[in-house]
Amino acid sequence: MYILGLNAYHGDAAAALFRDGELVVATEEERIRRVKHWAGLPVEAVKFCLQEAGIGAEELSAITVSRDPMAKMGHKLWYLAKRGLLGKQLGSRIQNSFSIRKIKGDLAVELGLDPASWKAEVQYIEHHRSHLASAFMVSPFETAALLSVDGMGDFTSTMRAIGKGNRIQVLDSVSYPHSLGILYTAFTQYLGFRHYGDEYKVMGLASYGRPVYLDQLRECVQLLPNGLFRLNPLFFSHFRKGVAMSWEGGTPALAPLYDDMLEKRFGPARTPGLPVEDFHRDMAASVQALCEEVIFYMAADLHRKTGLPALCLAGGVAQNSVANGKLTSRTPFERLYIPPAAHDAGTAAGSVLYWWHHNKGFPRQGVKASAYTGAQFSDAEIIAAAEAAGCDYRLCGTDELIALAADKLASGAVVGWFQGRAEFGPRALGNRSILADPRRADAQHLLNEKIKRRESFRPFAPSILAEAVGDYFEQTDEVPFMEKVFSIRPEKRHLIPAVTHVDGTGRLQTVHEADNPRYYQLIRRFFDLTGIPILLNTSFNENEPIVNSPEHALACYLRTQMDVLVMGNVLLSR
């Protein structure tokens, strides 16, 4: 039985295809369309999934959608009526719900099928249940506490639950307009980062400041005796105006979420493009500290209610790797699992997992989580792309290629590394990465200014051999998806300045040979040459979605100052 999962008509649109409950392939629409956080119906992602599986759409038994238009309908109507928005916004909400309801017909038209004769059934799975399933159903835990936190989906911003076997029991939730994700986004906009998905910039900037405004910021949110929270409506415009979101051309955009009162309380918002000053650094640090405070409060209360040692975390806020790295030390939880696509794209897979296991009752098959589920290309396809671009290349054996790439890296070269299946999720994990020597003190400036063309305060990640984590980090844990930030041992920081953030931390990726043999062997070879079991790893892109195809990789390589490009067994150098 083939089941197609969708995150549709929302940012980070994606598709995931399962066969008898096992993930076959998954990708985000942005990788193909080349529009960041692409929103809408993920037609190209669906076509890709079907092509990779070698099936036609008529062979699908079911389509699961990570939205339920009927979820919390009473709350929605009460909210709109109370704020006098019923006539103003009900039409747009009904239209959006109708888009979800007619998704099978829309998809059939795009795929050239007759909607009336297409037998695939459609299942609507509530947004946060999809998030929870995306984490728990592939986690190593038989039983765990579950927490999903994001901006809002199906009128819910937070959900807590217990996962046991193949079942998820929801305990409680926070309804929109109260939302930790919206709070973080509002301050992201206030700090001058206005693009959809810019929250990670605030997280990176926070390390350069001090949380001196934390006490004042606590006015914005109230921690409740039930372990949840409420926002202060005075500071956020969505309490009165709602959330104005558009996705013209597939690009999602949000209107400002902070109100005039916030500027009166904290000063004028930063204008995009103007310099980042100490106030902005300190405000970012304070917002990050407030976010962590709320997360840890909810998690600690969830532990008290469940008594379980393990926690599964998902939702857009689960992409806050700084908070994630502190969670087991700041709460009673002993183990934490976060999937590779904890954000909304991951609900495409989560909706299938919830329906297959929780609704249909099929048992879980054990841990099979992997981020490597996207597009892959043969050496012949790579060579054809290189020749079409007029580039000289060298075809190598695997051992030769790894040795050459490691030598280049040890000599200071910046290497584009394009291997195997593309990653599903926001992190490059060694298959669509730009790599460099972590010993280079100038690497951060070089990559930010000349290749990535992004803000100078943005850090780079250390990919480390799993067996060496304890030698370089103060915490030891499995971090295969680059989802946690840990403190680097003080005596090691001078050895790896390029991946040591200003506060002495690093967002690590632990690399096992069984998970990614070629990437592991490259790091191992670099270790043999330098004595450092780490490579600097950043996503293979330049202010665009992570590269997906050889053509994307070649274009990025040619317009930047990368020294070497490795795709499959093909090597190009300047």
Backbone torsions as a table, in degrees:
resi	resn	phi	psi	omega
1	MET	NA	126.4	177.1
2	TYR	-99.7	132.8	178.3
3	ILE	-126.9	131.1	178.7
4	LEU	-104.6	126.1	177.0
5	GLY	-105.3	141.2	-176.1
6	LEU	-132.2	138.4	157.0
7	ASN	-108.1	110.7	-170.1
8	ALA	-132.3	156.4	180.0
9	TYR	52.4	44.1	-179.1
10	HIS	-162.6	161.6	176.6
11	GLY	-59.9	153.4	-179.1
12	ASP	58.6	44.3	177.2
13	ALA	-57.5	142.5	-174.5
14	ALA	-157.7	164.6	176.0
15	ALA	-136.2	145.5	177.7
16	ALA	-139.0	135.6	-178.6
17	LEU	-115.7	129.4	179.5
18	PHE	-118.4	148.5	171.5
19	ARG	-122.4	115.2	-179.0
20	ASP	51.4	43.6	175.5
21	GLY	84.3	-1.6	-179.8
22	GLU	-106.6	132.2	179.9
23	LEU	-68.0	127.3	177.9
24	VAL	-97.3	-48.9	-175.5
25	VAL	-160.8	150.4	177.8
26	ALA	-155.2	144.8	177.5
27	THR	-157.0	162.0	176.8
28	GLU	-97.8	144.6	-178.2
29	GLU	-60.6	-32.4	-177.4
30	GLU	-61.1	-29.8	-178.0
31	ARG	-65.4	-30.9	-177.8
32	ILE	-92.8	-43.7	-177.8
33	ARG	-75.9	-21.4	-178.9
34	ARG	65.7	35.4	175.1
35	VAL	-125.1	119.1	-175.9
36	LYS	-58.5	134.8	175.9
37	HIS	58.6	32.2	-173.3
38	TRP	-45.7	133.8	-179.1
39	ALA	-117.3	148.6	179.6
40	GLY	131.0	-155.2	177.4
41	LEU	-88.1	120.2	-173.4
42	PRO	-79.2	65.7	-174.4
43	VAL	-62.3	-46.2	-176.8
44	GLU	-67.0	-36.9	177.3
45	ALA	-64.6	-38.7	177.8
46	VAL	-64.5	-47.1	179.1
47	LYS	-58.8	-41.9	178.8
48	PHE	-61.2	-46.6	-178.3
49	CYS	-60.5	-44.7	179.8
50	LEU	-64.0	-41.4	179.8
51	GLN	-64.2	-44.2	-179.2
52	GLU	-63.5	-35.9	180.0
53	ALA	-81.2	-12.5	-179.7
54	GLY	70.4	34.2	-179.3
55	ILE	-127.8	164.1	172.2
56	GLY	-97.3	159.1	-178.6
57	ALA	-60.8	-27.1	-179.8
58	GLU	-67.0	-14.4	178.1
59	GLU	-86.3	-5.0	177.3
60	LEU	-71.4	132.1	175.7
61	SER	-87.8	-31.4	-176.9
62	ALA	-151.6	154.7	172.6
63	ILE	-126.3	123.1	176.4
64	THR	-106.9	138.7	-178.5
65	VAL	-120.9	131.4	-175.3
66	SER	-83.1	44.4	174.7
67	ARG	-147.7	143.0	174.1
68	ASP	-127.6	101.2	-175.9
69	PRO	-57.0	-22.4	-178.0
70	MET	-90.9	-6.1	-178.0
71	ALA	-64.0	132.9	177.4
72	LYS	50.4	38.3	-178.4
73	MET	-60.5	-39.3	178.2
74	GLY	-60.8	-43.0	177.5
75	HIS	-61.3	-40.8	-178.5
76	LYS	-62.8	-48.6	-177.9
77	LEU	-65.8	-40.6	178.4
78	TRP	-62.5	-43.7	-179.5
79	TYR	-61.2	-47.2	-177.8
80	LEU	-66.8	-41.9	-178.8
81	ALA	-66.6	-41.4	-177.5
82	LYS	-63.5	-32.0	-176.6
83	ARG	-99.9	9.0	179.0
84	GLY	68.3	24.5	-176.7
85	LEU	-105.7	4.4	-172.2
86	LEU	-59.6	-48.7	179.8
87	GLY	-71.4	-33.1	-174.8
88	LYS	-74.0	-41.6	-171.6
89	GLN	-111.1	-14.5	-176.8
90	LEU	-60.9	-38.4	179.9
91	GLY	-60.0	-45.4	-179.2
92	SER	-67.8	-35.6	179.3
93	ARG	-69.1	-40.2	177.4
94	ILE	-64.0	-39.8	179.6
95	GLN	-62.9	-42.0	178.8
96	ASN	-66.1	-40.6	177.6
97	SER	-64.1	-37.7	178.7
98	PHE	-65.0	-37.0	177.2
99	SER	-59.9	-41.8	178.6
100	ILE	-66.8	-42.5	-177.2
101	ARG	-66.3	-29.2	-178.0
102	LYS	-102.3	22.2	-174.4
103	ILE	-64.1	-35.3	-179.9
104	LYS	-65.3	-42.5	178.7
105	GLY	-64.7	-43.4	178.8
106	ASP	-61.0	-43.4	-178.1
107	LEU	-68.2	-39.2	178.9
108	ALA	-59.6	-44.1	179.0
109	VAL	-60.4	-44.8	-178.9
110	GLU	-64.9	-30.9	-177.4
111	LEU	-95.1	1.8	177.2
112	GLY	75.8	29.8	-179.9
113	LEU	-108.8	160.5	173.7
114	ASP	-86.1	113.4	-177.3
115	PRO	-56.5	-35.4	-176.3
116	ALA	-67.7	-29.7	-176.6
117	SER	-100.7	-4.8	-179.8
118	TRP	-75.5	119.2	-170.2
119	LYS	-88.1	-8.9	-178.3
120	ALA	-58.3	127.8	176.7
121	GLU	-82.6	150.3	179.9
122	VAL	-110.6	130.8	178.5
123	GLN	-119.0	129.5	179.7
124	TYR	-102.1	117.3	-176.3
125	ILE	-111.0	126.0	-177.9
126	GLU	-52.6	143.5	-170.3
127	HIS	-54.7	-52.3	-174.7
128	HIS	-75.4	-27.6	171.9
129	ARG	-65.2	-33.8	175.2
130	SER	-65.8	-42.9	175.7
131	HIS	-58.2	-50.3	-177.2
132	LEU	-59.9	-42.7	-179.8
133	ALA	-66.8	-34.5	-179.8
134	SER	-61.3	-26.1	178.9
135	ALA	-94.6	-56.7	-170.8
136	PHE	-66.5	-43.5	-172.4
137	MET	-66.4	-16.4	176.4
138	VAL	-115.4	8.3	-179.4
139	SER	-77.9	166.7	177.5
140	PRO	-83.4	7.9	-173.2
141	PHE	-102.1	134.2	172.7
142	GLU	-74.7	-35.5	177.9
143	THR	-137.0	138.1	-178.8
144	ALA	-159.2	155.4	167.7
145	ALA	-79.2	146.0	-175.4
146	LEU	-126.3	140.0	179.7
147	LEU	-142.0	125.3	175.9
148	SER	-120.9	127.7	-177.5
149	VAL	-137.3	125.6	175.6
150	ASP	-153.6	-160.1	178.4
151	GLY	-73.1	-63.5	175.6
152	MET	-176.0	139.3	172.5
153	GLY	-150.8	127.5	-176.1
154	ASP	53.9	39.9	174.5
155	PHE	67.1	18.8	176.5
156	THR	-125.8	140.4	178.4
157	SER	-111.5	-20.1	-177.4
158	THR	-147.3	139.4	176.0
159	MET	-141.3	136.4	176.3
160	ARG	-119.2	144.7	-173.2
161	ALA	-157.9	175.7	171.2
162	ILE	-120.7	132.2	173.5
163	GLY	-106.2	131.1	178.7
164	LYS	-143.1	119.3	-177.8
165	GLY	62.0	-116.3	179.4
166	ASN	-110.8	21.2	-176.6
167	ARG	-121.1	148.2	175.3
168	ILE	-124.6	120.3	178.8
169	GLN	-106.9	110.8	-179.6
170	VAL	-74.0	131.7	179.6
171	LEU	-95.7	-49.3	-178.6
172	ASP	-164.1	175.2	-178.8
173	SER	-156.4	165.1	172.9
174	VAL	-111.7	127.0	-178.7
175	SER	-91.5	146.7	168.7
176	TYR	-56.1	141.9	16.7
177	PRO	-90.5	3.3	179.3
178	HIS	-80.0	123.1	-170.9
179	SER	-160.1	122.8	175.5
180	LEU	-69.5	-36.0	177.6
181	GLY	-62.7	-41.4	178.1
182	ILE	-66.9	-39.0	176.1
183	LEU	-56.8	-48.5	-178.0
184	TYR	-65.1	-40.3	178.8
185	THR	-66.0	-40.8	179.3
186	ALA	-59.1	-43.3	179.2
187	PHE	-74.8	-27.4	172.9
188	THR	-62.0	-45.1	176.6
189	GLN	-64.3	-43.5	179.5
190	TYR	-58.1	-35.8	-179.6
191	LEU	-82.5	6.2	172.4
192	GLY	94.8	9.6	178.5
193	PHE	-106.7	97.8	-165.1
194	ARG	-101.1	-7.6	-178.3
195	HIS	-79.0	147.8	175.8
196	TYR	-57.3	127.7	177.8
197	GLY	90.0	12.6	-177.4
198	ASP	-82.4	3.2	-174.2
199	GLU	-58.6	-31.5	-179.1
200	TYR	-64.5	-22.9	177.2
201	LYS	-67.8	-39.5	177.1
202	VAL	-65.0	-40.8	178.3
203	MET	-60.4	-42.3	178.1
204	GLY	-68.7	-40.8	-179.7
205	LEU	-66.6	-30.1	-175.5
206	ALA	-57.2	-31.9	-177.6
207	SER	-67.3	-17.2	-179.1
208	TYR	-90.4	-5.3	-176.8
209	GLY	-120.0	-175.4	177.0
210	ARG	-121.9	143.3	-176.8
211	PRO	-78.7	54.8	-173.8
212	VAL	-74.8	-14.5	-179.1
213	TYR	-103.0	12.2	-175.4
214	LEU	-60.4	-44.3	-179.1
215	ASP	-59.6	-44.0	179.4
216	GLN	-65.8	-39.0	-178.3
217	LEU	-66.2	-24.0	178.8
218	ARG	-62.5	-15.7	174.0
219	GLU	-64.3	-21.6	-174.5
220	CYS	-81.9	-17.2	-174.3
221	VAL	-145.7	141.6	179.4
222	GLN	-116.9	126.4	175.3
223	LEU	-83.4	128.8	-172.8
224	LEU	-99.1	154.7	179.9
225	PRO	-60.1	-23.6	-179.7
226	ASN	-81.7	5.5	178.2
227	GLY	89.8	3.3	179.3
228	LEU	-111.8	-156.2	-172.8
229	PHE	-152.2	167.3	172.3
230	ARG	-137.9	144.9	173.3
231	LEU	-87.1	154.6	173.0
232	ASN	-85.1	113.6	-175.0
233	PRO	-61.0	-19.6	-175.7
234	LEU	-63.3	-25.6	-171.2
235	PHE	-100.5	-6.4	-170.9
236	PHE	-128.5	127.3	-172.9
237	SER	-72.0	-24.0	-174.7
238	HIS	-67.7	-18.2	175.9
239	PHE	-63.3	-29.9	-178.1
240	ARG	-106.8	-33.0	-172.9
241	LYS	-108.4	-11.3	-172.9
242	GLY	78.1	179.2	178.4
243	VAL	-97.7	116.4	178.5
244	ALA	-93.7	106.7	-178.5
245	MET	-122.9	137.0	176.6
246	SER	-132.7	161.1	175.2
247	TRP	-143.8	55.1	176.6
248	GLU	-61.8	129.4	-177.9
249	GLY	67.8	14.4	-179.4
250	GLY	88.8	-8.0	-178.9
251	THR	-89.4	112.1	-179.8
252	PRO	-73.1	143.0	178.8
253	ALA	-143.7	140.7	179.1
254	LEU	-116.0	135.2	171.4
255	ALA	-69.4	160.8	-179.4
256	PRO	-54.7	135.4	-177.8
257	LEU	-102.0	-9.1	178.8
258	TYR	-95.8	151.7	-177.3
259	ASP	-100.8	170.7	179.9
260	ASP	-58.4	-32.3	-179.2
261	MET	-59.6	-32.7	179.9
262	LEU	-66.2	-41.4	177.7
263	GLU	-68.8	-36.1	176.9
264	LYS	-64.4	-34.6	-177.2
265	ARG	-79.8	-39.3	-171.9
266	PHE	-115.7	-4.6	-178.9
267	GLY	104.4	171.4	-175.6
268	PRO	-65.2	147.5	177.2
269	ALA	-67.4	150.8	176.9
270	ARG	-72.8	133.8	175.4
271	THR	-79.3	127.6	179.1
272	PRO	-53.0	136.1	179.7
273	GLY	96.8	-22.1	177.6
274	LEU	-79.3	159.9	-176.2
275	PRO	-58.8	147.6	172.2
276	VAL	-84.9	123.0	-175.9
277	GLU	-110.3	176.9	-177.4
278	ASP	-58.2	-37.7	178.5
279	PHE	-58.0	-43.6	-178.6
280	HIS	-67.1	-38.3	177.4
281	ARG	-63.8	-44.9	-179.6
282	ASP	-68.5	-36.2	177.3
283	MET	-66.5	-41.2	177.1
284	ALA	-60.5	-43.2	178.4
285	ALA	-63.1	-37.1	-179.1
286	SER	-71.5	-40.9	177.4
287	VAL	-63.3	-43.1	178.3
288	GLN	-61.7	-43.1	179.8
289	ALA	-64.1	-39.1	178.1
290	LEU	-65.2	-43.8	178.5
291	CYS	-59.0	-46.3	178.7
292	GLU	-61.0	-41.9	-179.1
293	GLU	-58.4	-44.2	-179.4
294	VAL	-69.1	-44.0	179.0
295	ILE	-59.4	-48.6	-177.3
296	PHE	-66.0	-34.7	178.2
297	TYR	-64.1	-47.0	179.8
298	MET	-65.9	-40.3	-178.3
299	ALA	-67.6	-43.2	-180.0
300	ALA	-62.2	-40.6	177.8
301	ASP	-66.9	-38.0	177.1
302	LEU	-62.0	-38.4	176.9
303	HIS	-64.7	-42.4	178.1
304	ARG	-60.5	-37.4	-177.8
305	LYS	-75.6	-29.4	-174.2
306	THR	-107.8	-30.1	-176.2
307	GLY	67.8	14.1	-176.3
308	LEU	-89.6	143.5	-177.9
309	PRO	-81.8	-16.7	-173.7
310	ALA	-113.8	145.1	179.6
311	LEU	-129.1	135.4	169.8
312	CYS	-108.2	131.4	-174.0
313	LEU	-123.6	136.2	178.1
314	ALA	-150.3	178.4	-175.5
315	GLY	100.5	163.4	-177.7
316	GLY	-56.5	-36.0	180.0
317	VAL	-68.3	-21.8	176.7
318	ALA	-69.9	-7.3	173.1
319	GLN	-80.5	-2.5	178.6
320	ASN	-79.2	87.7	-172.6
321	SER	-67.7	-24.0	177.1
322	VAL	-66.6	-47.3	176.9
323	ALA	-63.8	-41.4	-178.1
324	ASN	-58.7	-39.4	-177.5
325	GLY	-67.6	-18.0	-179.1
326	LYS	-100.7	-8.7	-165.7
327	LEU	-63.4	-42.0	-178.6
328	THR	-74.9	-21.0	176.8
329	SER	-88.1	-20.3	-178.0
330	ARG	-103.4	-3.8	177.9
331	THR	-135.7	169.0	179.7
332	PRO	-74.4	-7.4	-179.9
333	PHE	-64.3	141.9	-177.4
334	GLU	-99.9	-28.5	-177.8
335	ARG	-135.5	145.0	-176.8
336	LEU	-134.9	131.0	175.4
337	TYR	-122.0	132.1	177.4
338	ILE	-132.0	129.2	-177.5
339	PRO	-74.7	165.4	-178.0
340	PRO	-66.2	-27.9	178.0
341	ALA	-120.6	73.9	-178.1
342	ALA	-75.7	-16.5	-177.9
343	HIS	-80.1	-168.9	-170.9
344	ASP	-63.8	-29.5	178.0
345	ALA	-57.9	-35.4	-178.4
346	GLY	-66.1	-17.6	178.5
347	THR	-69.6	-18.5	174.2
348	ALA	-59.1	-45.8	176.3
349	ALA	-74.3	-38.9	-177.5
350	GLY	-62.2	-35.3	179.8
351	SER	-64.9	-37.5	177.0
352	VAL	-67.5	-45.5	-177.5
353	LEU	-61.6	-39.5	179.4
354	TYR	-66.6	-45.9	-177.9
355	TRP	-65.9	-43.6	-175.4
356	TRP	-68.9	-45.0	-175.1
357	HIS	-90.1	-53.7	-175.1
358	HIS	-73.8	-49.3	-176.4
359	ASN	-77.9	-45.5	-176.4
360	LYS	-86.1	-19.9	174.7
361	GLY	86.0	10.0	179.0
362	PHE	-72.0	138.1	-178.8
363	PRO	-70.2	153.0	174.6
364	ARG	-69.9	150.1	-173.7
365	GLN	-102.1	8.9	-176.1
366	GLY	99.6	172.7	-173.6
367	VAL	-72.6	119.8	177.1
368	LYS	-139.6	31.2	-178.7
369	ALA	-71.1	134.9	176.3
370	SER	-150.0	143.7	176.5
371	ALA	-89.9	-12.2	-173.2
372	TYR	-91.3	79.9	-173.7
373	THR	-128.4	6.4	-173.8
374	GLY	-97.2	-150.6	-174.1
375	ALA	-70.8	146.9	173.7
376	GLN	-137.3	156.7	-173.7
377	PHE	-139.7	145.1	178.8
378	SER	-79.7	163.7	175.9
379	ASP	-60.6	-34.5	179.1
380	ALA	-63.4	-41.2	177.8
381	GLU	-66.8	-37.4	179.3
382	ILE	-66.9	-44.2	179.5
383	ILE	-63.3	-40.6	178.3
384	ALA	-61.1	-39.9	179.0
385	ALA	-67.3	-41.2	179.5
386	ALA	-64.7	-42.0	179.5
387	GLU	-67.8	-37.6	177.7
388	ALA	-64.0	-30.6	179.0
389	ALA	-86.4	-1.7	179.7
390	GLY	72.6	29.2	-176.5
391	CYS	-101.6	138.2	170.8
392	ASP	-74.7	148.5	-177.8
393	TYR	-149.9	168.5	178.7
394	ARG	-133.8	125.5	176.9
395	LEU	-91.1	125.2	-172.9
396	CYS	-123.3	160.5	165.7
397	GLY	-75.7	162.0	-175.2
398	THR	-59.5	-48.3	-178.4
399	ASP	-63.4	-41.9	178.8
400	GLU	-63.1	-43.6	-178.0
401	LEU	-63.4	-45.4	179.9
402	ILE	-62.5	-41.3	178.9
403	ALA	-64.0	-44.2	179.3
404	LEU	-63.6	-44.8	-178.9
405	ALA	-64.5	-42.2	179.0
406	ALA	-64.1	-41.0	177.4
407	ASP	-61.4	-44.1	178.7
408	LYS	-60.5	-45.0	-180.0
409	LEU	-63.2	-43.7	179.9
410	ALA	-65.4	-22.9	178.4
411	SER	-89.6	2.0	175.5
412	GLY	102.0	4.8	-178.5
413	ALA	-75.0	153.0	171.0
414	VAL	-99.5	126.1	-170.7
415	VAL	-119.0	127.5	168.4
416	GLY	-83.8	127.5	-171.4
417	TRP	-122.7	110.4	-172.0
418	PHE	-124.7	106.9	-172.8
419	GLN	-141.2	147.1	168.1
420	GLY	52.3	-148.3	-178.4
421	ARG	-80.7	139.6	176.6
422	ALA	-63.8	151.3	179.5
423	GLU	-74.1	146.4	171.7
424	PHE	-101.3	116.9	-175.3
425	GLY	125.3	176.4	-172.0
426	PRO	-82.8	-6.1	-175.4
427	ARG	-104.8	138.8	169.3
428	ALA	-85.0	124.4	-170.9
429	LEU	-121.7	34.1	175.4
430	GLY	102.6	1.7	175.2
431	ASN	-112.6	-23.3	174.4
432	ARG	-137.4	67.3	-170.6
433	SER	-124.2	154.2	164.1
434	ILE	-105.1	128.3	-172.6
435	LEU	-118.5	150.3	177.0
436	ALA	-154.5	169.4	179.3
437	ASP	-74.6	119.5	-178.9
438	PRO	-69.2	-11.1	179.2
439	ARG	-79.1	-14.6	-176.2
440	ARG	-74.6	113.1	179.8
441	ALA	-66.1	-23.9	-177.9
442	ASP	-94.8	3.6	-173.1
443	ALA	-64.9	-39.7	-178.5
444	GLN	-63.0	-43.9	178.6
445	HIS	-64.7	-44.5	-178.9
446	LEU	-59.1	-49.5	-175.9
447	LEU	-69.8	-42.3	-178.5
448	ASN	-68.7	-40.1	-173.4
449	GLU	-85.8	-37.8	-168.8
450	LYS	-109.9	-16.2	-177.8
451	ILE	-122.0	-55.9	-178.4
452	LYS	-79.1	-27.8	-179.5
453	ARG	52.8	62.1	-177.1
454	ARG	-140.6	-179.0	-175.1
455	GLU	-61.8	144.4	-175.0
456	SER	-68.8	-20.2	-176.6
457	PHE	-85.4	-1.4	-176.6
458	ARG	-78.8	127.2	-176.7
459	PRO	-85.4	170.5	175.6
460	PHE	-120.4	155.0	-169.4
461	ALA	-97.8	146.7	171.9
462	PRO	-94.2	117.8	168.1
463	SER	-88.2	122.1	-171.6
464	ILE	-127.1	142.1	172.9
465	LEU	-56.5	131.2	-172.1
466	ALA	-56.8	-36.0	-176.6
467	GLU	-73.3	-9.1	-177.9
468	ALA	-103.6	2.0	-174.5
469	VAL	-57.2	-46.8	-178.0
470	GLY	-62.9	-23.8	179.0
471	ASP	-75.9	-24.5	-173.2
472	TYR	-116.7	-20.2	-177.5
473	PHE	-120.2	150.8	-178.8
474	GLU	-76.4	-17.9	174.0
475	GLN	-117.3	147.0	173.6
476	THR	-115.7	130.7	-178.3
477	ASP	-164.7	164.5	171.8
478	GLU	-85.9	119.7	-179.4
479	VAL	-131.6	66.2	-172.5
480	PRO	-71.6	-20.6	-173.7
481	PHE	-111.3	18.4	176.8
482	MET	58.7	40.1	-170.8
483	GLU	-102.7	3.1	-178.6
484	LYS	-138.4	146.6	175.2
485	VAL	-108.5	128.2	178.2
486	PHE	-122.9	160.5	175.6
487	SER	-77.1	132.6	175.0
488	ILE	-82.5	139.3	-179.3
489	ARG	-57.0	131.7	-175.7
490	PRO	-53.5	-37.4	-177.1
491	GLU	-74.3	-9.0	-179.7
492	LYS	-103.0	-14.0	-171.0
493	ARG	-62.1	-36.5	-178.6
494	HIS	-70.6	-18.0	179.7
495	LEU	-79.5	-25.9	-175.2
496	ILE	-132.1	59.3	-175.2
497	PRO	-63.6	-27.5	-175.7
498	ALA	-69.8	-21.6	-179.0
499	VAL	-117.1	9.0	176.2
500	THR	-97.5	114.5	-178.6
501	HIS	-70.6	167.8	-174.0
502	VAL	-59.4	-26.0	179.6
503	ASP	-95.7	12.1	176.7
504	GLY	82.3	16.8	-178.8
505	THR	-110.3	172.1	174.5
506	GLY	-150.5	140.8	176.1
507	ARG	-91.3	91.6	-168.9
508	LEU	-83.3	159.1	167.6
509	GLN	-126.2	119.1	176.5
510	THR	-84.7	129.7	-174.4
511	VAL	-114.5	119.5	175.8
512	HIS	-104.2	144.6	179.7
513	GLU	-62.3	-35.3	-178.4
514	ALA	-67.2	-29.2	-177.2
515	ASP	-82.5	-40.1	-177.5
516	ASN	-149.3	80.9	-172.3
517	PRO	-56.2	-44.7	-174.8
518	ARG	-68.2	-43.3	179.2
519	TYR	-65.8	-40.5	176.6
520	TYR	-59.7	-45.4	-178.6
521	GLN	-64.6	-34.4	176.9
522	LEU	-64.9	-46.5	178.8
523	ILE	-64.2	-39.1	179.5
524	ARG	-63.5	-41.6	178.1
525	ARG	-64.9	-40.3	176.5
526	PHE	-62.6	-39.1	177.1
527	PHE	-61.8	-43.1	178.6
528	ASP	-61.5	-34.1	-178.3
529	LEU	-79.9	-34.3	-168.7
530	THR	-119.2	-17.3	-173.6
531	GLY	81.7	5.6	-179.5
532	ILE	-113.9	117.1	-176.3
533	PRO	-87.4	37.1	-171.7
534	ILE	-139.6	144.0	167.0
535	LEU	-122.9	143.9	169.5
536	LEU	-70.3	129.1	-176.9
537	ASN	-128.9	126.0	171.6
538	THR	-137.9	161.4	-174.8
539	SER	-66.0	144.8	-178.5
540	PHE	-82.6	90.2	178.2
541	ASN	-170.3	171.4	176.3
542	GLU	-141.6	89.1	-177.4
543	ASN	51.9	47.9	-178.2
544	GLU	-157.3	169.8	171.9
545	PRO	-58.7	155.1	177.9
546	ILE	-56.4	139.5	-177.0
547	VAL	-58.6	145.7	-176.5
548	ASN	-115.8	-40.7	-173.7
549	SER	-116.5	167.0	174.4
550	PRO	-57.8	-35.9	179.1
551	GLU	-63.2	-41.6	177.3
552	HIS	-62.9	-44.2	-178.1
553	ALA	-64.6	-43.5	178.7
554	LEU	-62.3	-43.1	-179.4
555	ALA	-62.2	-42.5	179.0
556	CYS	-66.5	-43.2	178.5
557	TYR	-60.2	-44.0	-174.7
558	LEU	-73.0	-27.0	-177.6
559	ARG	-97.5	0.6	177.6
560	THR	-119.2	-171.6	-177.3
561	GLN	-108.6	32.7	170.6
562	MET	-62.7	143.7	-178.1
563	ASP	-87.6	-35.4	-171.8
564	VAL	-139.5	144.0	172.8
565	LEU	-126.7	124.9	176.7
566	VAL	-115.7	120.4	176.5
567	MET	-128.1	116.4	-174.8
568	GLY	57.8	-125.1	176.7
569	ASN	-101.7	19.0	-178.2
570	VAL	-106.6	129.9	-179.0
571	LEU	-118.3	132.5	174.3
572	LEU	-124.0	139.4	176.9
573	SER	-143.8	155.7	-177.4
574	ARG	-81.2	NA	NA
